[in-house]
Amino acid sequence: MNKLFDEKGRLFGKFSIIDILAILMVLVLVAAVFWRFSRTERYVDMGPVESGVEYTYQVKVTGVRGFTADAIRVGDEMYSDSNKILGKVKAIEVSDAYEIGENAEGELLLVPSPERVDVLVTLTTRGEIRGGRYFTDGIEISKNNHMGIHSKYVVTSGIVWSIG
């Protein structure tokens, strides 16, 4: 029958005490990381909630063709990628889109795109304000957030430009 430790202090003649301590430290570290990141917070207090608040925000859609801009109409309902209501189109502002071009000397310049436009879509919706954060139909509307939007006539995406 073999001894538990040999004359050099190794477990079963293969593992030293240092090896065993290193393995135990790794196992404890893995368990701690798993415990830390597997917990879910049940409740996060975001501050006071104002429900049923009507607010306006703008989504900037950049570099689209003219027919896409024409398909966005005042009064249309806009929806998210998950088919949740984002709001009703209140106003549309179409402006030139810019692209990088080159002049005769080889310098790079921003020049108006002959085929593309930028569209600033103003949406009005009714939602909640929780701790200064805006929500509509369960979707957070935050400045500089990229979001997919669509209506009955158009599918596109843009960036939330302003809220308020």
C-alpha positions as CSV (number, residue, x, y, z in Angstrom):
1,M,0.0,0.0,0.0
2,N,1.3,3.4,-1.0
3,K,1.8,6.2,1.6
4,L,-0.1,9.4,1.3
5,F,3.1,11.5,1.2
6,D,6.5,10.2,0.0
7,E,9.9,11.1,1.6
8,K,10.1,14.4,-0.5
9,G,6.7,15.6,0.8
10,R,4.7,15.0,-2.4
11,L,1.1,13.7,-2.4
12,F,1.1,10.3,-3.9
13,G,4.6,11.0,-5.1
14,K,3.4,13.4,-7.8
15,F,2.1,16.7,-6.2
16,S,3.9,18.9,-3.8
17,I,2.2,21.0,-1.2
18,I,2.9,24.1,-3.3
19,D,1.0,22.5,-6.3
20,I,-1.9,21.7,-4.1
21,L,-2.1,25.2,-2.6
22,A,-1.9,26.7,-6.1
23,I,-4.8,24.5,-7.4
24,L,-6.9,25.4,-4.3
25,M,-6.3,29.1,-4.9
26,V,-7.4,28.8,-8.5
27,L,-10.5,26.9,-7.5
28,V,-11.4,29.5,-4.8
29,L,-10.8,32.3,-7.4
30,V,-13.0,30.7,-9.9
31,A,-15.8,30.2,-7.3
32,A,-15.5,33.8,-6.2
33,V,-15.8,35.1,-9.8
34,F,-18.8,32.9,-10.5
35,W,-20.5,33.9,-7.3
36,R,-19.9,37.6,-8.0
37,F,-21.1,37.7,-11.5
38,S,-24.0,35.2,-11.2
39,R,-25.9,37.2,-8.7
40,T,-28.7,39.4,-10.1
41,E,-30.0,42.5,-8.4
42,R,-33.7,42.1,-7.7
43,Y,-34.4,45.8,-7.3
44,V,-32.6,48.9,-8.4
45,D,-34.0,52.2,-7.2
46,M,-33.8,54.7,-10.1
47,G,-35.5,57.5,-8.2
48,P,-39.0,59.0,-8.6
49,V,-41.1,57.8,-11.5
50,E,-43.3,60.1,-13.6
51,S,-45.8,58.0,-15.6
52,G,-47.8,59.1,-18.6
53,V,-45.5,62.0,-19.4
54,E,-45.5,63.3,-23.0
55,Y,-42.0,64.2,-24.3
56,T,-40.3,64.9,-27.6
57,Y,-37.0,63.6,-28.9
58,Q,-35.1,63.6,-32.1
59,V,-33.5,60.8,-34.0
60,K,-30.8,61.6,-36.6
61,V,-30.8,59.3,-39.6
62,T,-27.7,59.8,-41.7
63,G,-26.6,59.0,-45.2
64,V,-29.9,57.7,-46.6
65,R,-31.3,57.9,-50.1
66,G,-33.9,60.5,-50.9
67,F,-36.7,57.9,-51.2
68,T,-36.0,56.8,-47.7
69,A,-36.3,60.3,-46.4
70,D,-39.6,60.7,-48.5
71,A,-41.0,57.6,-46.9
72,I,-40.9,59.1,-43.4
73,R,-44.1,61.1,-43.0
74,V,-45.4,63.4,-40.3
75,G,-48.1,61.6,-38.3
76,D,-46.7,58.1,-38.9
77,E,-46.1,55.8,-35.9
78,M,-42.5,54.7,-35.5
79,Y,-41.6,51.4,-34.0
80,S,-38.4,49.8,-32.6
81,D,-36.7,46.7,-33.9
82,S,-38.7,44.8,-31.3
83,N,-42.0,46.3,-32.6
84,K,-42.5,48.5,-29.6
85,I,-44.0,52.0,-30.2
86,L,-41.3,54.7,-30.2
87,G,-43.7,57.6,-30.9
88,K,-45.4,59.6,-33.6
89,V,-43.5,61.6,-36.2
90,K,-44.0,65.3,-35.4
91,A,-41.6,66.9,-37.8
92,I,-38.9,66.0,-40.4
93,E,-35.9,68.1,-41.3
94,V,-33.9,66.9,-44.4
95,S,-30.4,68.2,-44.9
96,D,-27.4,67.4,-47.1
97,A,-25.3,64.4,-46.2
98,Y,-21.6,64.8,-46.4
99,E,-18.9,62.3,-47.6
100,I,-15.2,62.5,-47.9
101,G,-14.0,63.7,-51.3
102,E,-10.7,64.6,-52.9
103,N,-9.8,67.9,-54.7
104,A,-7.4,68.2,-57.6
105,E,-4.4,68.6,-55.2
106,G,-5.2,65.3,-53.5
107,E,-6.5,66.9,-50.3
108,L,-9.4,65.2,-48.5
109,L,-12.5,67.3,-48.0
110,L,-16.0,66.9,-46.7
111,V,-18.3,67.5,-49.7
112,P,-22.0,67.2,-50.0
113,S,-23.1,63.7,-51.2
114,P,-25.0,63.9,-54.5
115,E,-27.1,60.8,-53.7
116,R,-27.6,60.9,-49.9
117,V,-29.3,63.0,-47.3
118,D,-29.5,63.3,-43.5
119,V,-32.9,63.3,-41.8
120,L,-33.7,64.6,-38.3
121,V,-36.9,63.0,-37.2
122,T,-38.8,64.6,-34.3
123,L,-40.9,62.1,-32.4
124,T,-43.5,62.7,-29.7
125,T,-44.4,59.9,-27.3
126,R,-46.0,59.2,-23.9
127,G,-43.8,57.3,-21.5
128,E,-42.1,57.4,-18.1
129,I,-39.3,59.4,-16.7
130,R,-37.4,57.4,-14.0
131,G,-34.6,59.1,-12.2
132,G,-34.0,61.5,-15.1
133,R,-34.0,58.6,-17.7
134,Y,-36.7,58.5,-20.4
135,F,-38.6,55.3,-21.3
136,T,-41.3,54.5,-23.8
137,D,-43.1,51.2,-24.0
138,G,-40.3,49.7,-21.9
139,I,-37.4,51.0,-24.1
140,E,-34.9,53.5,-22.7
141,I,-34.5,56.6,-24.9
142,S,-31.1,58.0,-24.2
143,K,-29.0,60.6,-26.1
144,N,-26.4,59.2,-28.5
145,N,-28.1,55.8,-28.4
146,H,-28.2,54.0,-31.7
147,M,-31.6,52.5,-32.5
148,G,-33.4,50.8,-35.3
149,I,-36.7,52.5,-36.3
150,H,-39.4,51.6,-38.8
151,S,-42.9,52.5,-39.8
152,K,-45.3,51.1,-42.3
153,Y,-43.3,52.5,-45.1
154,V,-39.6,52.6,-44.1
155,V,-37.0,50.6,-42.1
156,T,-33.8,52.5,-41.1
157,S,-31.7,53.3,-38.1
158,G,-30.4,56.5,-36.4
159,I,-29.0,58.0,-33.3
160,V,-31.0,59.8,-30.6
161,W,-29.9,63.4,-31.1
162,S,-31.8,65.2,-28.4
163,I,-34.5,64.7,-25.7
164,G,-36.8,67.1,-24.1
